[in-house]
């Protein structure tokens, strides 16, 4: 079974560029996660690995939120 998640991008307002960057950051984190798994011979990634990737993205989002709000 494949679990599919969606990411909603804010299409309006001053934060549009930063929101797009956040989506790219999350994608980069997940691609890096998969690449490391392949390098380590894993056939699956764990929920903990995915959660850690999203935690790093949450930290980045918090920093970008500070920029958005000035």
C-alpha positions as CSV (number, residue, x, y, z in Angstrom):
1,X,0.0,0.0,0.0
2,X,1.3,3.5,-0.9
3,X,0.5,6.4,1.4
4,X,0.1,9.6,-0.5
5,X,0.3,13.0,1.1
6,X,-0.4,16.4,-0.4
7,X,1.2,19.8,0.1
8,X,-0.9,22.9,-0.3
9,X,1.0,25.9,-1.6
10,X,-0.3,29.4,-0.6
11,X,-1.0,30.9,-4.1
12,X,-1.5,34.5,-2.9
13,X,0.0,37.1,-0.7
14,X,3.5,38.3,0.0
15,X,4.6,34.9,1.2
16,X,4.1,33.1,-2.2
17,X,7.8,32.9,-3.0
18,X,8.7,31.7,0.5
19,X,5.9,29.1,0.5
20,X,7.2,27.8,-2.8
21,X,10.7,27.6,-1.4
22,X,9.3,25.6,1.6
23,X,7.7,23.1,-0.8
24,X,11.0,22.7,-2.6
25,X,12.8,22.4,0.8
26,X,10.4,19.6,1.8
27,X,10.9,17.9,-1.5
28,X,14.6,18.1,-1.1
29,X,14.5,16.7,2.4
30,X,12.4,13.7,1.2
31,X,14.6,13.1,-1.9
32,X,17.7,13.2,0.3
33,X,16.0,10.7,2.7
34,X,15.3,8.3,-0.2
35,X,18.9,8.8,-1.6
36,X,20.4,7.9,1.8
37,X,18.1,4.9,2.2
38,X,19.2,3.6,-1.2
39,X,22.9,4.2,-0.3
40,X,22.4,2.2,2.9
41,X,20.7,-0.6,1.0
42,X,17.3,0.0,2.5
43,X,14.2,-0.9,0.6
44,X,11.9,1.3,2.7
45,X,12.2,4.4,4.8
46,X,10.8,4.4,8.3
47,X,8.1,6.7,9.7
48,X,10.7,8.1,12.1
49,X,12.9,9.1,9.1
50,X,10.0,10.8,7.4
51,X,9.0,12.5,10.6
52,X,12.5,13.8,11.1
53,X,12.5,15.2,7.5
54,X,9.3,17.0,8.2
55,X,10.6,18.3,11.5
56,X,13.5,19.9,9.8
57,X,11.0,21.4,7.3
58,X,8.9,22.7,10.2
59,X,12.0,24.5,11.6
60,X,12.7,26.1,8.3
61,X,9.0,27.1,8.0
62,X,9.2,28.8,11.4
63,X,12.3,30.8,10.3
64,X,10.5,31.7,7.1
65,X,7.4,32.8,9.0
66,X,9.6,35.3,10.9
67,X,10.7,36.7,7.5
68,X,7.1,36.8,6.3
69,X,5.8,38.8,9.3
70,X,8.9,41.0,9.5
